[in-house]
Protein backbone atom coordinates (compact mmCIF):
# COMPACT_ATOMS: atom_id res chain seq x y z
CA UNK A 1 0.00 0.00 0.00
CA UNK A 2 1.20 3.52 -0.72
CA UNK A 3 0.76 6.06 2.08
CA UNK A 4 0.63 9.29 0.10
CA UNK A 5 0.85 11.41 3.26
CA UNK A 6 4.25 9.97 4.20
CA UNK A 7 5.25 8.95 0.66
CA UNK A 8 6.03 5.44 1.95
CA UNK A 9 5.15 1.96 0.78
CA UNK A 10 3.94 -0.44 3.44
CA UNK A 11 2.19 -3.73 3.96
CA UNK A 12 -1.33 -3.60 5.39
CA UNK A 13 -1.38 -5.06 8.91
CA UNK A 14 -4.87 -4.25 10.16
CA UNK A 15 -7.24 -1.60 11.40
CA UNK A 16 -6.58 0.43 14.56
CA UNK A 17 -9.61 2.60 15.26
CA UNK A 18 -10.03 5.05 12.37
CA UNK A 19 -6.55 4.27 11.00
CA UNK A 20 -4.89 1.49 9.06
CA UNK A 21 -1.68 -0.04 10.40
CA UNK A 22 1.07 -0.36 7.82
CA UNK A 23 4.65 -1.59 8.16
CA UNK A 24 7.63 -1.29 5.85
CA UNK A 25 8.07 -3.95 3.20
CA UNK A 26 10.11 -6.75 4.75
CA UNK A 27 9.51 -5.70 8.35
CA UNK A 28 10.10 -2.82 10.69
CA UNK A 29 8.10 -0.50 12.89
CA UNK A 30 4.44 -0.08 12.02
CA UNK A 31 2.82 3.29 11.50
CA UNK A 32 -0.77 4.45 11.31
CA UNK A 33 -2.20 5.87 8.10
CA UNK A 34 -5.46 7.56 7.26
CA UNK A 35 -7.39 5.20 4.93
CA UNK A 36 -8.29 8.01 2.53
CA UNK A 37 -4.57 8.68 1.96
CA UNK A 38 -3.70 5.04 1.20
CA UNK A 39 -3.88 3.34 -2.19
CA UNK A 40 -2.47 0.18 -3.71
CA UNK A 41 1.21 0.66 -4.57
CA UNK A 42 2.10 0.27 -8.21
CA UNK A 43 4.78 -2.24 -9.25
CA UNK A 44 7.55 0.41 -9.48
CA UNK A 45 6.78 1.72 -5.98
CA UNK A 46 6.95 -1.81 -4.56
CA UNK A 47 10.22 -2.50 -6.36
CA UNK A 48 11.71 0.77 -5.12
CA UNK A 49 10.77 -0.05 -1.50
CA UNK A 50 12.27 -3.56 -1.72
CA UNK A 51 15.46 -2.26 -3.34
CA UNK A 52 15.88 0.50 -0.74
CA UNK A 53 15.53 -2.04 2.06
CA UNK A 54 18.05 -4.43 0.46
CA UNK A 55 20.53 -1.57 -0.01
CA UNK A 56 20.15 -0.43 3.60
CA UNK A 57 20.75 -3.97 4.84
CA UNK A 58 23.89 -4.26 2.70
CA UNK A 59 25.26 -1.10 4.36
CA UNK A 60 24.59 -2.56 7.81
CA UNK A 61 21.75 -0.16 8.65
CA UNK A 62 19.53 -1.08 11.56
CA UNK A 63 16.03 -1.66 10.20
C-alpha contacts under 8 A as a table, 3 or more apart, distances in Angstrom:
res1	aa1	res2	aa2	distance
1	X	9	X	5.57
1	X	10	X	5.25
1	X	11	X	5.87
1	X	12	X	6.62
1	X	22	X	7.90
1	X	38	X	6.37
1	X	39	X	5.57
1	X	40	X	4.46
1	X	41	X	4.77
2	X	7	X	6.91
2	X	8	X	5.84
2	X	9	X	4.51
2	X	10	X	6.37
2	X	38	X	5.48
2	X	39	X	5.30
2	X	40	X	5.79
2	X	41	X	4.80
2	X	45	X	7.88
3	X	6	X	5.66
3	X	7	X	5.53
3	X	8	X	5.31
3	X	9	X	6.15
3	X	10	X	7.36
3	X	33	X	6.70
3	X	37	X	5.94
3	X	38	X	4.66
3	X	39	X	6.87
4	X	7	X	4.67
4	X	8	X	6.88
4	X	37	X	5.56
4	X	38	X	6.17
4	X	39	X	7.81
5	X	33	X	7.97
5	X	37	X	6.21
8	X	24	X	7.93
9	X	24	X	6.51
9	X	25	X	7.02
9	X	41	X	6.78
9	X	45	X	6.96
9	X	46	X	6.78
9	X	49	X	6.39
10	X	22	X	5.23
10	X	23	X	4.91
10	X	24	X	4.48
10	X	25	X	5.43
11	X	22	X	5.24
11	X	23	X	5.32
11	X	24	X	6.26
11	X	25	X	5.94
12	X	20	X	7.21
12	X	21	X	6.16
12	X	22	X	4.71
12	X	23	X	6.89
13	X	20	X	7.42
13	X	21	X	5.24
13	X	22	X	5.41
13	X	23	X	6.99
14	X	20	X	5.85
14	X	21	X	5.29
14	X	22	X	7.48
15	X	18	X	7.28
15	X	19	X	5.93
15	X	20	X	4.54
15	X	21	X	5.86
16	X	19	X	5.24
16	X	20	X	5.86
16	X	21	X	6.45
16	X	32	X	7.78
17	X	20	X	7.87
18	X	34	X	7.30
18	X	35	X	7.90
19	X	32	X	5.78
19	X	33	X	5.47
19	X	34	X	5.10
19	X	35	X	6.20
20	X	32	X	5.55
20	X	33	X	5.23
20	X	34	X	6.36
20	X	35	X	6.09
21	X	30	X	6.33
21	X	31	X	5.70
21	X	32	X	4.67
21	X	33	X	6.36
22	X	30	X	5.39
22	X	31	X	5.47
22	X	32	X	6.23
22	X	33	X	7.05
23	X	27	X	6.37
23	X	28	X	6.14
23	X	29	X	5.96
23	X	30	X	4.15
23	X	31	X	6.18
24	X	27	X	5.41
24	X	28	X	5.65
24	X	29	X	7.10
24	X	30	X	7.05
25	X	28	X	7.84
25	X	49	X	6.67
25	X	50	X	6.47
25	X	53	X	7.78
26	X	50	X	7.53
26	X	53	X	7.67
27	X	63	X	7.89
28	X	63	X	6.06
33	X	37	X	7.16
33	X	38	X	7.11
34	X	37	X	5.49
34	X	38	X	6.79
35	X	38	X	5.25
36	X	39	X	7.97
41	X	45	X	5.85
41	X	46	X	6.25
42	X	45	X	5.38
42	X	46	X	6.42
43	X	46	X	5.19
43	X	47	X	6.16
44	X	47	X	5.03
44	X	48	X	6.04
45	X	48	X	5.09
45	X	49	X	6.26
46	X	49	X	5.20
46	X	50	X	6.28
47	X	50	X	5.19
47	X	51	X	6.05
48	X	51	X	5.14
48	X	52	X	6.05
49	X	52	X	5.20
49	X	53	X	6.27
50	X	53	X	5.22
50	X	54	X	6.24
51	X	54	X	5.08
51	X	55	X	6.10
52	X	55	X	5.14
52	X	56	X	6.16
53	X	56	X	5.13
53	X	57	X	6.22
54	X	57	X	5.16
54	X	58	X	6.26
55	X	58	X	5.09
55	X	59	X	6.46
56	X	59	X	5.21
56	X	60	X	6.48
56	X	61	X	5.30
56	X	63	X	7.88
57	X	60	X	5.05
57	X	61	X	5.48
57	X	62	X	7.42
57	X	63	X	7.50
58	X	61	X	7.53
